[in-house]
Amino acid sequence: MAWTSRDIVKLLRFGVSGVMATAVHAAVAMSLIVQTEAPPMLANALAFLSATGVSYLMNTLWSFSAPVHVRNASRFAVVSTLGLGLTALVSGGVQFAGGVPWSGIAAVACVVPPATFLAHRAWTYR
């Protein structure tokens, strides 16, 4: 599948959506931890769900200009879950190799967003 200027716009919008979803995740997690003293694991799980919802809506309506639909929502959830698994694998691999935490975060940032973009482009919004 060849890349077009339209694909580049989708990629840039996908990046902006990712930054926004990350901000939502951080805000929800920190709010739950600070204001309700929720355990970090619970706070981050709820924040992940919130950020995934924001990400789905932004990417569906803006990045990929698609309608909100059960089919692409379920596919988005599958790709997001696989992305979470890939995040664990990449960060765990860096840790196993002796890397410092920041190198694991950098590796995740370099691997997971491009992989999920390609999956959404090829499958979620097909």
N, C-alpha and C positions, 0 to 999 in steps of 0.2 A: 504494500500500500504506500503510494507516494505521498510526501508531505506537501501541503499547499499553504498559502499564506493564511488561509482560514484555520488550518491546524496550529499554526504558530500563535494566532490569537487565542485559540482554545487553551494552548499550553500556558500562555501568559496569564489568562484568566484563572486557570487551574492553580497557578502559583499564588495569585492574590487570594483565592478562596482558601488555599491551604494555610496561608498566614493568618487569615481571619479565623479559621477554625482552630488554629493553634492558640490564638488569643482567647477565644471562647473557652477552650479547654483549661488554660491557665487561670482565667478569671473564675470559672466555676469551681475548680479544684481548690484554689486558694480561699475563695469565699466559704466553701464548706468546711475547710480545715480551720480557718480562723474564727468564723462566726458561729459554727455549730460544734466545733471540736470533733468533726467526723474523722475517723481513721483515714490516713492518706490513701490506703488501697481502695476503700469505698469511695472516697472523694474523687480519685482519679478514674474509677470505673464509671461513676455518674458523669464526670466531665467528658470522658471518651464518648459516651452516648450522646451527650449534648452537642459536642463538637461534630460528631458524625452526622447528626441531624442538620446542623448548620451547613456542613460541607455538602451533604446531599442536595439541599435546596439551592445553594449557590452554584454548585457545579451543574445541576440539572437545568436550572432556569437561565443561568448566565454563561457558564463556561461552554456547555454543550448545546445550549438553546433547545432543550427537549422538554416535553410536557412531563409533569409529575405523574407517575404511573406506577402501579404495583410491580410491573415487570422490571422496570429499571431501578426501582427502589430495592427490590430483593437482590438484584444483581449488584447494586451498589453495596449492599450489606455484605454480600459474599466477598467482594473485592476488598472492602474495608477490613473484614476479619482476616483475610489472607495477608493484607498489609500489616496488620497487628502481629501476625505470626512471623512475617518476614522481618519486622522490626526486632522481635525477640531473637530470631536466628542471627541476624547481622550483629546486633549488640552483644549477644552471647559469644559469637565467634571472635569478635574483637577482644572481649574480656578474656576468653580462653587463650588467645594469642599473646596476652600480656599487655594489651593496650590500655591506656588511661580512659576514664569515663568520657572525656571530651572527644576522644578519637572515635569512640563508639557512636556518639551522637552525630558526629560528622559523617561517619560511614552510613548511618541510617538515613541522614538527610540527602546523601548522594545516591542511595540505592532505592529507597522506598517510594518517594514521590514519582520518579520517572517510571518505575514499574507499575504503580497504580494508575498513572495517567495512560500508559499504553494499554492496560487492561480495560480501563473505562472506554477508551477510544475504540478498541477492537471488539469489546463484548457488551459492556453495560449499556452503552448508547447506540448500539448497532441497529 
